[in-house]
């Protein structure tokens, strides 16, 4: 396991590591911009919490999500680490990895500019895949067995997120149909904050591991090791990841909060709670099975399911259409950018 002191020594010894570290932190920051706000979108949009305390809460539970899930189960990190082949010439591999990270930042920033909650998980996978294909000169850069888990995750997060959102909203309506509206709202204000904390926890559990695995990959490539074997995740890296995610959320999260929590469906407090519970449950199942899914995708489909429980017209399908189009374009689009950037970087450097 690499200690923090060892890491600083490595920064001095391997200047290339400074570049990969900065780029990885930029990607994590952008993840906080575009993914972490989904965890708190519903509780902010229903005014259960104000943005500032919600962001602080998200940062705290992101950290605990990274820490607890990584200590208990590192399957998501292992899947992402094994999904692409960066073995061979370590210098070229490092250049390709840097190109992938630049592609991810460019793609995500463009989506944020338009307020579209693109998936950083999908962008990460696509960017790394494109760069690995460029590095290996073909599809040998992709581990098909591990990549299939992404496809499974895409289907799982869509069907399970929507279905659980729909069913939990219906069940909640049934259980509270005779409860005084004021008392119910008061209860769901607290319950929704708990649900948002659970979402932030699971966001850290899923996305934290993905980006930590990339950080470690860059660390080993900078030392000239293209095949690091088994790796152990240090606690200081978990803390760093959570802090940078929280910073990203505080800088640009409100645009995504508005798109997810306000524009797509007008949510009441019990609906926000239902969406958080459904999404957190889906993410928990995915994390335990080592299936990398998008927290954005999962949260938005659960909100669609919750909205549809009151009728399909309750969902703004125009906003949904924009999101789905972005999800569809992310794999080929960001993958192509990653591929072209890797080709360009390897020729220049």
HELIX and SHEET records of a PDB file:
HELIX    1   1 UNK A    4  UNK A   13  1                                  10    
HELIX    2   2 UNK A   15  UNK A   31  1                                  17    
HELIX    3   3 UNK A   32  UNK A   36  3                                   5    
HELIX    4   4 UNK A   37  UNK A   45  1                                   9    
HELIX    5   5 UNK A   51  UNK A   72  1                                  22    
HELIX    6   6 UNK A   75  UNK A   83  1                                   9    
HELIX    7   7 UNK A   90  UNK A  113  1                                  24    
HELIX    8   8 UNK A  120  UNK A  136  1                                  17    
HELIX    9   9 UNK A  139  UNK A  141  5                                   3    
HELIX   10  10 UNK A  144  UNK A  175  1                                  32    
HELIX   11  11 UNK A  181  UNK A  203  1                                  23    
HELIX   12  12 UNK A  204  UNK A  208  3                                   5    
HELIX   13  13 UNK A  209  UNK A  222  1                                  14    
HELIX   14  14 UNK A  235  UNK A  258  1                                  24    
HELIX   15  15 UNK A  259  UNK A  263  3                                   5    
HELIX   16  16 UNK A  269  UNK A  289  1                                  21    
HELIX   17  17 UNK A  295  UNK A  308  1                                  14    
HELIX   18  18 UNK A  312  UNK A  314  5                                   3    
HELIX   19  19 UNK A  317  UNK A  348  1                                  32    
END                                                                             
